[in-house]
Amino acid sequence: MNKEVKLSIVIVNYNVKYFLEQCLQSVYRAIRPLAVDFYPFCADIWVVDNKSSDGSLDMVRAKFPHVQIIANKDNKGFSSANNQAIRQSKGGYILLLNPDTVVSEDTFSIILKFMDQHPDAGGLGVKMLDGKGHFLPESKRGLPTPLVAFFKIFGLSKVFPKSRTFGRYHLGFLDKNKNQVVDVLAGAFMLLRREALEKTGFLDEDYFMYGEDIDLSYRISKAGYRNYYLSETSIIHYKGESTKKSSVNYVFVFYKAMVIFARKHFASNRAAMFALLINAAIYLRAGAAVLVRLLKQLLLPIIDAGVLYISMILLVKYWEHTIKYVHGGKYPDSLITVFIPIYIGCWILGLFFAKGYQKPFLGKKLIIGAFWGTLIISFFYAFLDEKYRFSRAIIIIGGVIAVIVFGVNRLVLRFLRDRKNFMADDTAVKKIMIVGSMPEAERTLALLDKANIEYNNIGVVSPKDNEKGNFIGSYNQLNQLVKIYKADEVIFCAVDIPYKSIIESIGALSTERADFKIVPEGSDFIIGSNSKNEPGDYYALTEEQLSIDKRDNRANKRILDIIISFVLLLTLPLNMWFVRNLGGYISNIFKVLSGKLSWVGYNQTDNFDLQTLPSIKSGVLSPLDELNVDDLDKRTINRLNYLYAKDYSIYSDLSVIFQCFAKLGK
């Protein structure tokens, strides 16, 4: 073993600058005890960058000058990138570490001590928690034999996680709070003995991403070593920010990796059966993933349409028998079979344009959506033949019923999803609690303000016990304070609190509804994750956060401009009556079509500061047109323009156009 370097830490990065910075800060803290426990200059750190475009390398060079960098000119994949650093590293132990992780200050000391005491250990993993404090089951895994893979692919391992038969993939029957010998380690945190690695060979580069950790773990076992799961230290793994998994892509890449593993390690007849099983599963799971995603998007509109259709039939029958045809007769069947579905489509379309299918689902947007739907119906109703104009009253009452149905549906779904927080207000401003010193808490609040985050500050929790000052409590009371004040989000100031304490607190509070974020030392961002199934999220102050600057959104904006212009041109005889300046309106249609203007852009006045935002075409309208407010100060105008750029989607433009239609002739 090399006497100068005890540990080499290898981090493969791809466009996760904020997470990488926090990870390196925690790594630096975890290295400090090693100089005492072992000897000076005991660790080297490697960052292998797979051609990031987010400024990751500039950040590392500026803030972590001792880190050794390998800057690839293309994306080499996980295995190849790790191997590049392993070949150049000098440590007797090698730690493969994901950039979206946070380690405790004593993590490295604990794992190295364990490896030194267990010479049979070829590899080691630790207890991993997601950003909400929930245990990640991939911290310990079994070998994916055909039978184990079958149980996982078809969901039996999820249904019976603690079964020794069905739950072998994640070894759910093993106590997560005890050290265990396991088959497979997770590539997010994988400590390797160099001696074992030299016998087994490095990571197999046939795996671009996923599966390489399973393959290497298996080869370590075959070489006569053991893989250990160590429960004595915990890390945070935000899970997914490095790869930005989409479910369909993940299914294809992960299960294809399983096929490579089977062909490499199983007998030919077993490998063939495994490959057949996996390939069948790929298309079944991919199809299911697409179907589930589609159903999730359509579920609420389908429920709205179904309940509203039943309600409208009841209204028609009531109106028919008590108002319209008291002495006999009935409405034509076409009212129920054709026109009511069209009405419902208009109400749902109005709700869609009012962003009623975006969170939060409740609020005045339900009324706005139903109003615009009713207006659309009334507009076309006026052009119908007399025999198809059944009743304006049914349309108006139907609009009111639509609001009620939309609201009741959302309340019922919320109750079914989360009975405990059924009465929580979706539209309420987030209640935050900051844990740290007063100077750092003030810096955190300034970051929130600059990032345009709406919040209510519950107060500051002191990192020390019995500290005097304007604190709502001390750190040893945190669990109780979160429950008492019903905090929506707890923000830890890492300059004041050890990462070990932060990780322990997040784990202890994992049953609460609060989200957790961390402010790294000296950073201009706040970082965290609200779900183990979602990528990490952050509040930051850079242009990367501006949605309007993304290539897809720029393309979508232009496509939307063209589509709207053609629709307005084709329906000009109908819509021309609703704009104030017909000449300007027609001129604007052709200017937008030619690319000289966009339908929506920034508010450009003498007070507008263009330099701070990405450049886009001048707009006929701006987000300020929705407000109908004059004489706004420069700060407010710039803030509204910034929010438009930061949160841009085509729905933003549709909302402005829809609500300010009369101003399209500006």
Secondary structure, DSSP 8 states (H G I E B T S, - for coil): --SS-SEEEEEEESS-HHHHHHHHHHHHHHHHHHHHHS-SS-EEEEEEE-S-SSSHHHHHHHH-TTSEEEE-SS---HHHHHHHHHHH---SEEEEE-TTEE--TTHHHHHHHHHHH-TTEEEEEEEEE-TTS-B-GGGSB----HHHHHHHHTTHHHHSTT-TTT-TTTTTTS-TTS-EEESB--TTEEEEEHHHHHHH-S--TT-SSSSHHHHHHHHHHHTT-EEEEEEEEEEEE--STTT---HHHHHHHHHHHHHHHHHHHS-HHHHHHHHHHHHHHHHHHHHHHHHHHHHHHHHHHHHHHHHHHHHHHHHHHHHIIIII-TTS----HHIIIIIHHHHHHHHHHHHHHTTTTSSS--STHHHHHHHHHHHHHHHHHTTS-GGG---HHHHHHHHHHHHHHHHHHHHHHHHHH-STTTT--TTS-EEEEEES-HHHHHHHHHHHHHTT--EEEEEEEESSTT--SS-SEEGGGHHHHHHHHT-SEEEEETTTS-HHHHHHHHHHTTTSS-EEEEE-TT-SEEEEES-TTS--EEEE-SGGG-GGGSHHHHHHHHHHHHHHHHHHHHTHHHHGGG-S-HHHHHHHHHHHHHTS-EEE----STT--GGGS-----EEE-GGGGTT--S--HHHHHHHHHHHHHT--HHHHHHHHHHTGGGTT-
